Amino acid sequence: MIKIYGIKNCDSVKKALAFFKKHSLEYLLHDFKTQPVGCEKVDFWLKEIEIKKLFNAKSTTYRTLALKDKNCNDAEMAEWLCKENLLIKRPVIEFNNRVIVGFNETDYQGAFL
């Protein structure tokens, strides 16, 4: 089963959902706003991908928290991801022991079709 982590109103999540629907692929959506993920899940993802790929430094939450001024190291960024799930780049997809971050149709075709 494909697990998609994100928020329903995110454009990248919408594109991912449309891709899976178009190709009749079953998925489960985990919405950060109604079901936050904790450090255990974030740590699992970080074993598979780099923090800079998971940490969304372009998000509204990043700007609101003024994190650019804090100049966080990797450990501090991981702590922020645990506390503020909206700092996680979306979508995060778990499938066949892989973690894929963001939406890229070409990558999705290679991974899911």
N, C-alpha and C positions, 0 to 999 in steps of 0.2 A: 504494500500500500504506500502511495506517495503521501507524505506529510508536508503540508505547506504552512509555514509560520509567517505571520504578517498581520496587517490590518486590512479590513474589507475595502476601505476607501482609498487605499494606496494605488496609484496608477500601475506600478510594476506588478503588484499582486493581482490586479484586475487583468493585466495582460497574461500572466501565468495561468490564472483560472480559465481564461478564454482559450488558451492553448490546450489545456488538459480537456476541456469540454469539447473542443473542436475534434480532438483525436480520440474521444471516448475513453479517456484514462481516468480511472477512479482515484480520488484523492480525499484527504481529510484536511480541512482548514482549521488551524489553531490561531485564533485571533488574540493578539497581544493585549488588546483593550479589555477583553472579557476573561482571558486566561493568561495572566502574566507567566513568563518562564523565569526560573531562578538560576542561580549560579551553576547548578549541576548541569543543566542543559547548555548554558553558555560555555562552560568548560569542555563539554563534549564536542561542541562545534569547533572550539579553538584547537582541539587536537587534530582536526581535519583541515582547517583553513587558517590563514593569517589574520591577526586581529585587525589589521588595516583594511582588510576586505570586508570584515563583519561590522566594523564600527563606522557608522554613517556620519561623517563630519560635515555633510551638506544638509543635515536635517534641521528643521525648525527647533527641535528640542536642543540640539547642539548649540545653536545660536542663543536660545533663551537661557540656557544654563551658563553661557559665556565660557564654554570649555576651551575655546581657542586660547584664551588668556591664561588658563591653568597649565598649559603645556604638559599634559598627562603622559606618563610612560605607559608601557603595555599593561602592566598590572593594574594601574589606576583606570585605564580604559576598560579593562575587563570588569572591574568593580562597577563602573558606571553602567555597563551593559546589563549587569544583574539588577541594578536598582531602577534603571530607566530603559525599559524594553524598546521604547520608541527611538532609541539611539541605534538599534540594530538595523542594518541595511536589509531591505526587503525585496522579494521574499527570501526566506531561508527554506530550502527544500531538502528533506531527508528521503533517500531512496536507495535501496540496495547497498546499505552501509556507506553511502556517499553523502556529502553535504555540498549543495550548490547554492550560491548566494546571488541574488539579482535575477533579472530577466534578460535572456539573450536567446532569441528563437533558434539560431543555428546551434547553439550549445544544447538547447532543449531537444532539438531533433536528434542529435547524436546520443544524448543520454536516455531519452524516453521512447524513441520510435525504433 
